[in-house]
Amino acid sequence: MPQENLYVFNHVPKTAGTAFKKFLSSNVASGRFLDIIHPNKEEVGRVIEACDLSDYDWICANFHNEQIARVRELSGRRLKIVTILRDPVERGLSLYRFIKNKKTHALYEMVSRLSLTEFVSSTDLTRQLSEYYPLGSGEGVLRPRSNFWSTTSSWSALRRKWTER
């Protein structure tokens, strides 16, 4: 019989989520932990649809809100949603360095040619990043926003911090 609650870890990249998932995988009963690792949101949705969610106590992925709602519907269980947040400036710097140094990242070709100022100023990149890395909060669930950076002041702070290094 499945637990009453299903725990959903909505992994926001560059927020120590990988370390948290390692902790979970070593502390959750074997076979009761589903880690959906896929950069393509549609694939995350297909995995959710194909799984018997009653087999799991924890499900981890970088979810869209609609996918979390679908997990709730398919599981018939009460969801407990966990997310780790990070200072947005530090997260932005980390993301910039991560993409620039990971040739297999989907945005590497674009980002590898950009300065930090161009990175935080690019409206085309902002749209693409918001698909990969949802931000914003409400009702306990992270929500994608139209802009990757929360405010213009975050951009300025990011630029200042970068030039101080």
C-alpha positions in Angstrom: 0.0 0.0 0.0 1.5 3.4 -1.0 2.2 6.1 1.5 -0.4 8.8 2.1 2.0 11.5 0.9 4.1 11.6 -2.3 7.1 13.8 -2.0 8.1 15.8 -5.0 11.5 17.5 -5.2 11.3 20.2 -7.9 15.0 20.5 -8.7 15.8 24.1 -9.7 19.3 23.8 -11.3 22.3 25.4 -9.6 20.7 25.3 -6.1 22.5 22.3 -4.5 19.7 20.0 -5.8 22.2 17.3 -7.0 23.6 17.0 -3.5 20.1 16.8 -2.0 19.2 14.1 -4.5 22.3 12.1 -3.5 21.2 12.4 0.1 17.7 11.2 -0.8 18.9 8.2 -2.9 21.0 7.0 0.0 18.2 7.5 2.6 15.0 6.5 0.8 14.1 2.8 0.7 15.5 1.1 -2.4 13.2 1.4 -5.4 11.0 4.1 -3.8 12.9 7.0 -5.3 12.4 8.2 -8.9 14.9 10.7 -10.3 13.8 11.9 -13.8 17.0 13.4 -15.3 16.1 15.0 -18.6 16.6 18.5 -19.9 13.6 18.2 -22.2 10.4 19.0 -20.3 8.2 16.9 -22.7 10.3 13.8 -21.8 9.8 14.5 -18.1 6.0 14.5 -18.8 6.3 11.2 -20.7 8.1 9.5 -17.8 5.4 10.7 -15.4 2.7 9.3 -17.7 4.5 5.9 -18.1 5.3 5.3 -14.4 3.2 3.6 -11.7 3.5 6.5 -9.2 2.3 4.2 -6.4 5.8 2.6 -6.6 7.5 5.7 -5.3 7.8 7.8 -2.1 9.9 10.5 -3.8 9.9 11.9 -7.4 12.6 14.3 -8.4 12.8 16.4 -11.6 12.9 19.9 -12.9 9.1 20.1 -13.3 6.7 22.5 -14.9 3.6 23.3 -12.8 1.4 21.4 -15.1 3.5 18.3 -14.6 3.3 18.6 -10.8 -0.5 18.9 -11.2 -0.4 15.8 -13.4 1.6 13.9 -10.7 -1.0 14.8 -8.2 -3.8 13.6 -10.5 -2.1 10.4 -11.5 -1.0 9.4 -8.0 -4.2 10.3 -6.2 -2.0 11.2 -3.2 -1.3 14.4 -1.3 1.9 16.0 -2.6 4.6 17.4 -0.4 6.7 19.7 -2.6 10.3 20.4 -1.7 12.4 23.0 -3.5 15.8 24.5 -2.7 16.4 28.2 -3.5 19.6 30.2 -3.8 20.6 33.8 -3.9 19.6 34.8 -7.5 22.9 36.6 -8.2 25.0 33.7 -7.0 22.8 31.3 -9.0 23.2 33.4 -12.1 26.9 33.5 -11.8 27.0 29.8 -11.2 24.7 29.1 -14.2 26.8 31.3 -16.5 30.0 29.5 -15.6 28.3 26.1 -15.7 27.0 26.6 -19.2 30.2 28.1 -20.5 32.2 25.1 -19.3 29.8 22.3 -20.3 30.1 21.7 -24.0 27.2 19.2 -23.9 24.7 21.8 -22.5 22.0 22.7 -25.0 22.8 26.4 -24.6 26.6 26.1 -24.7 27.0 27.3 -28.3 25.1 30.5 -27.6 26.4 31.2 -24.1 30.1 30.4 -24.8 30.3 33.5 -27.1 28.7 35.9 -24.5 30.3 38.1 -21.9 28.5 38.2 -18.6 26.9 41.5 -19.5 25.6 40.0 -22.8 24.4 36.9 -20.9 22.2 38.9 -18.5 21.0 41.3 -21.2 20.0 38.8 -23.9 16.2 38.7 -24.2 16.4 35.7 -26.5 18.5 33.9 -24.0 16.3 35.0 -21.1 13.3 33.3 -22.9 15.3 30.1 -23.4 16.6 30.0 -19.9 13.1 30.5 -18.4 12.2 27.2 -20.1 15.2 25.4 -18.6 15.2 27.0 -15.2 11.8 28.0 -13.8 11.7 30.8 -11.2 9.0 32.5 -9.1 6.9 31.2 -6.4 3.3 30.9 -5.3 1.1 28.3 -3.6 4.2 26.3 -2.7 5.2 25.5 -6.3 7.8 27.2 -8.4 6.3 28.8 -11.5 8.1 29.6 -14.7 8.3 33.4 -15.4 8.8 35.3 -18.5 12.2 36.5 -17.4 15.0 34.5 -16.0 16.2 37.3 -13.8 13.8 38.5 -11.2 14.5 42.2 -11.5 16.7 44.7 -13.3 18.4 45.3 -9.9 19.4 41.6 -9.9 21.1 42.2 -13.3 23.0 45.1 -12.0 24.0 43.2 -8.9 25.2 40.3 -11.0 27.3 42.6 -13.2 28.8 44.3 -10.2 29.6 41.1 -8.5 31.2 39.7 -11.6 33.4 42.7 -12.2 34.6 42.6 -8.5 36.0 39.1 -9.0 
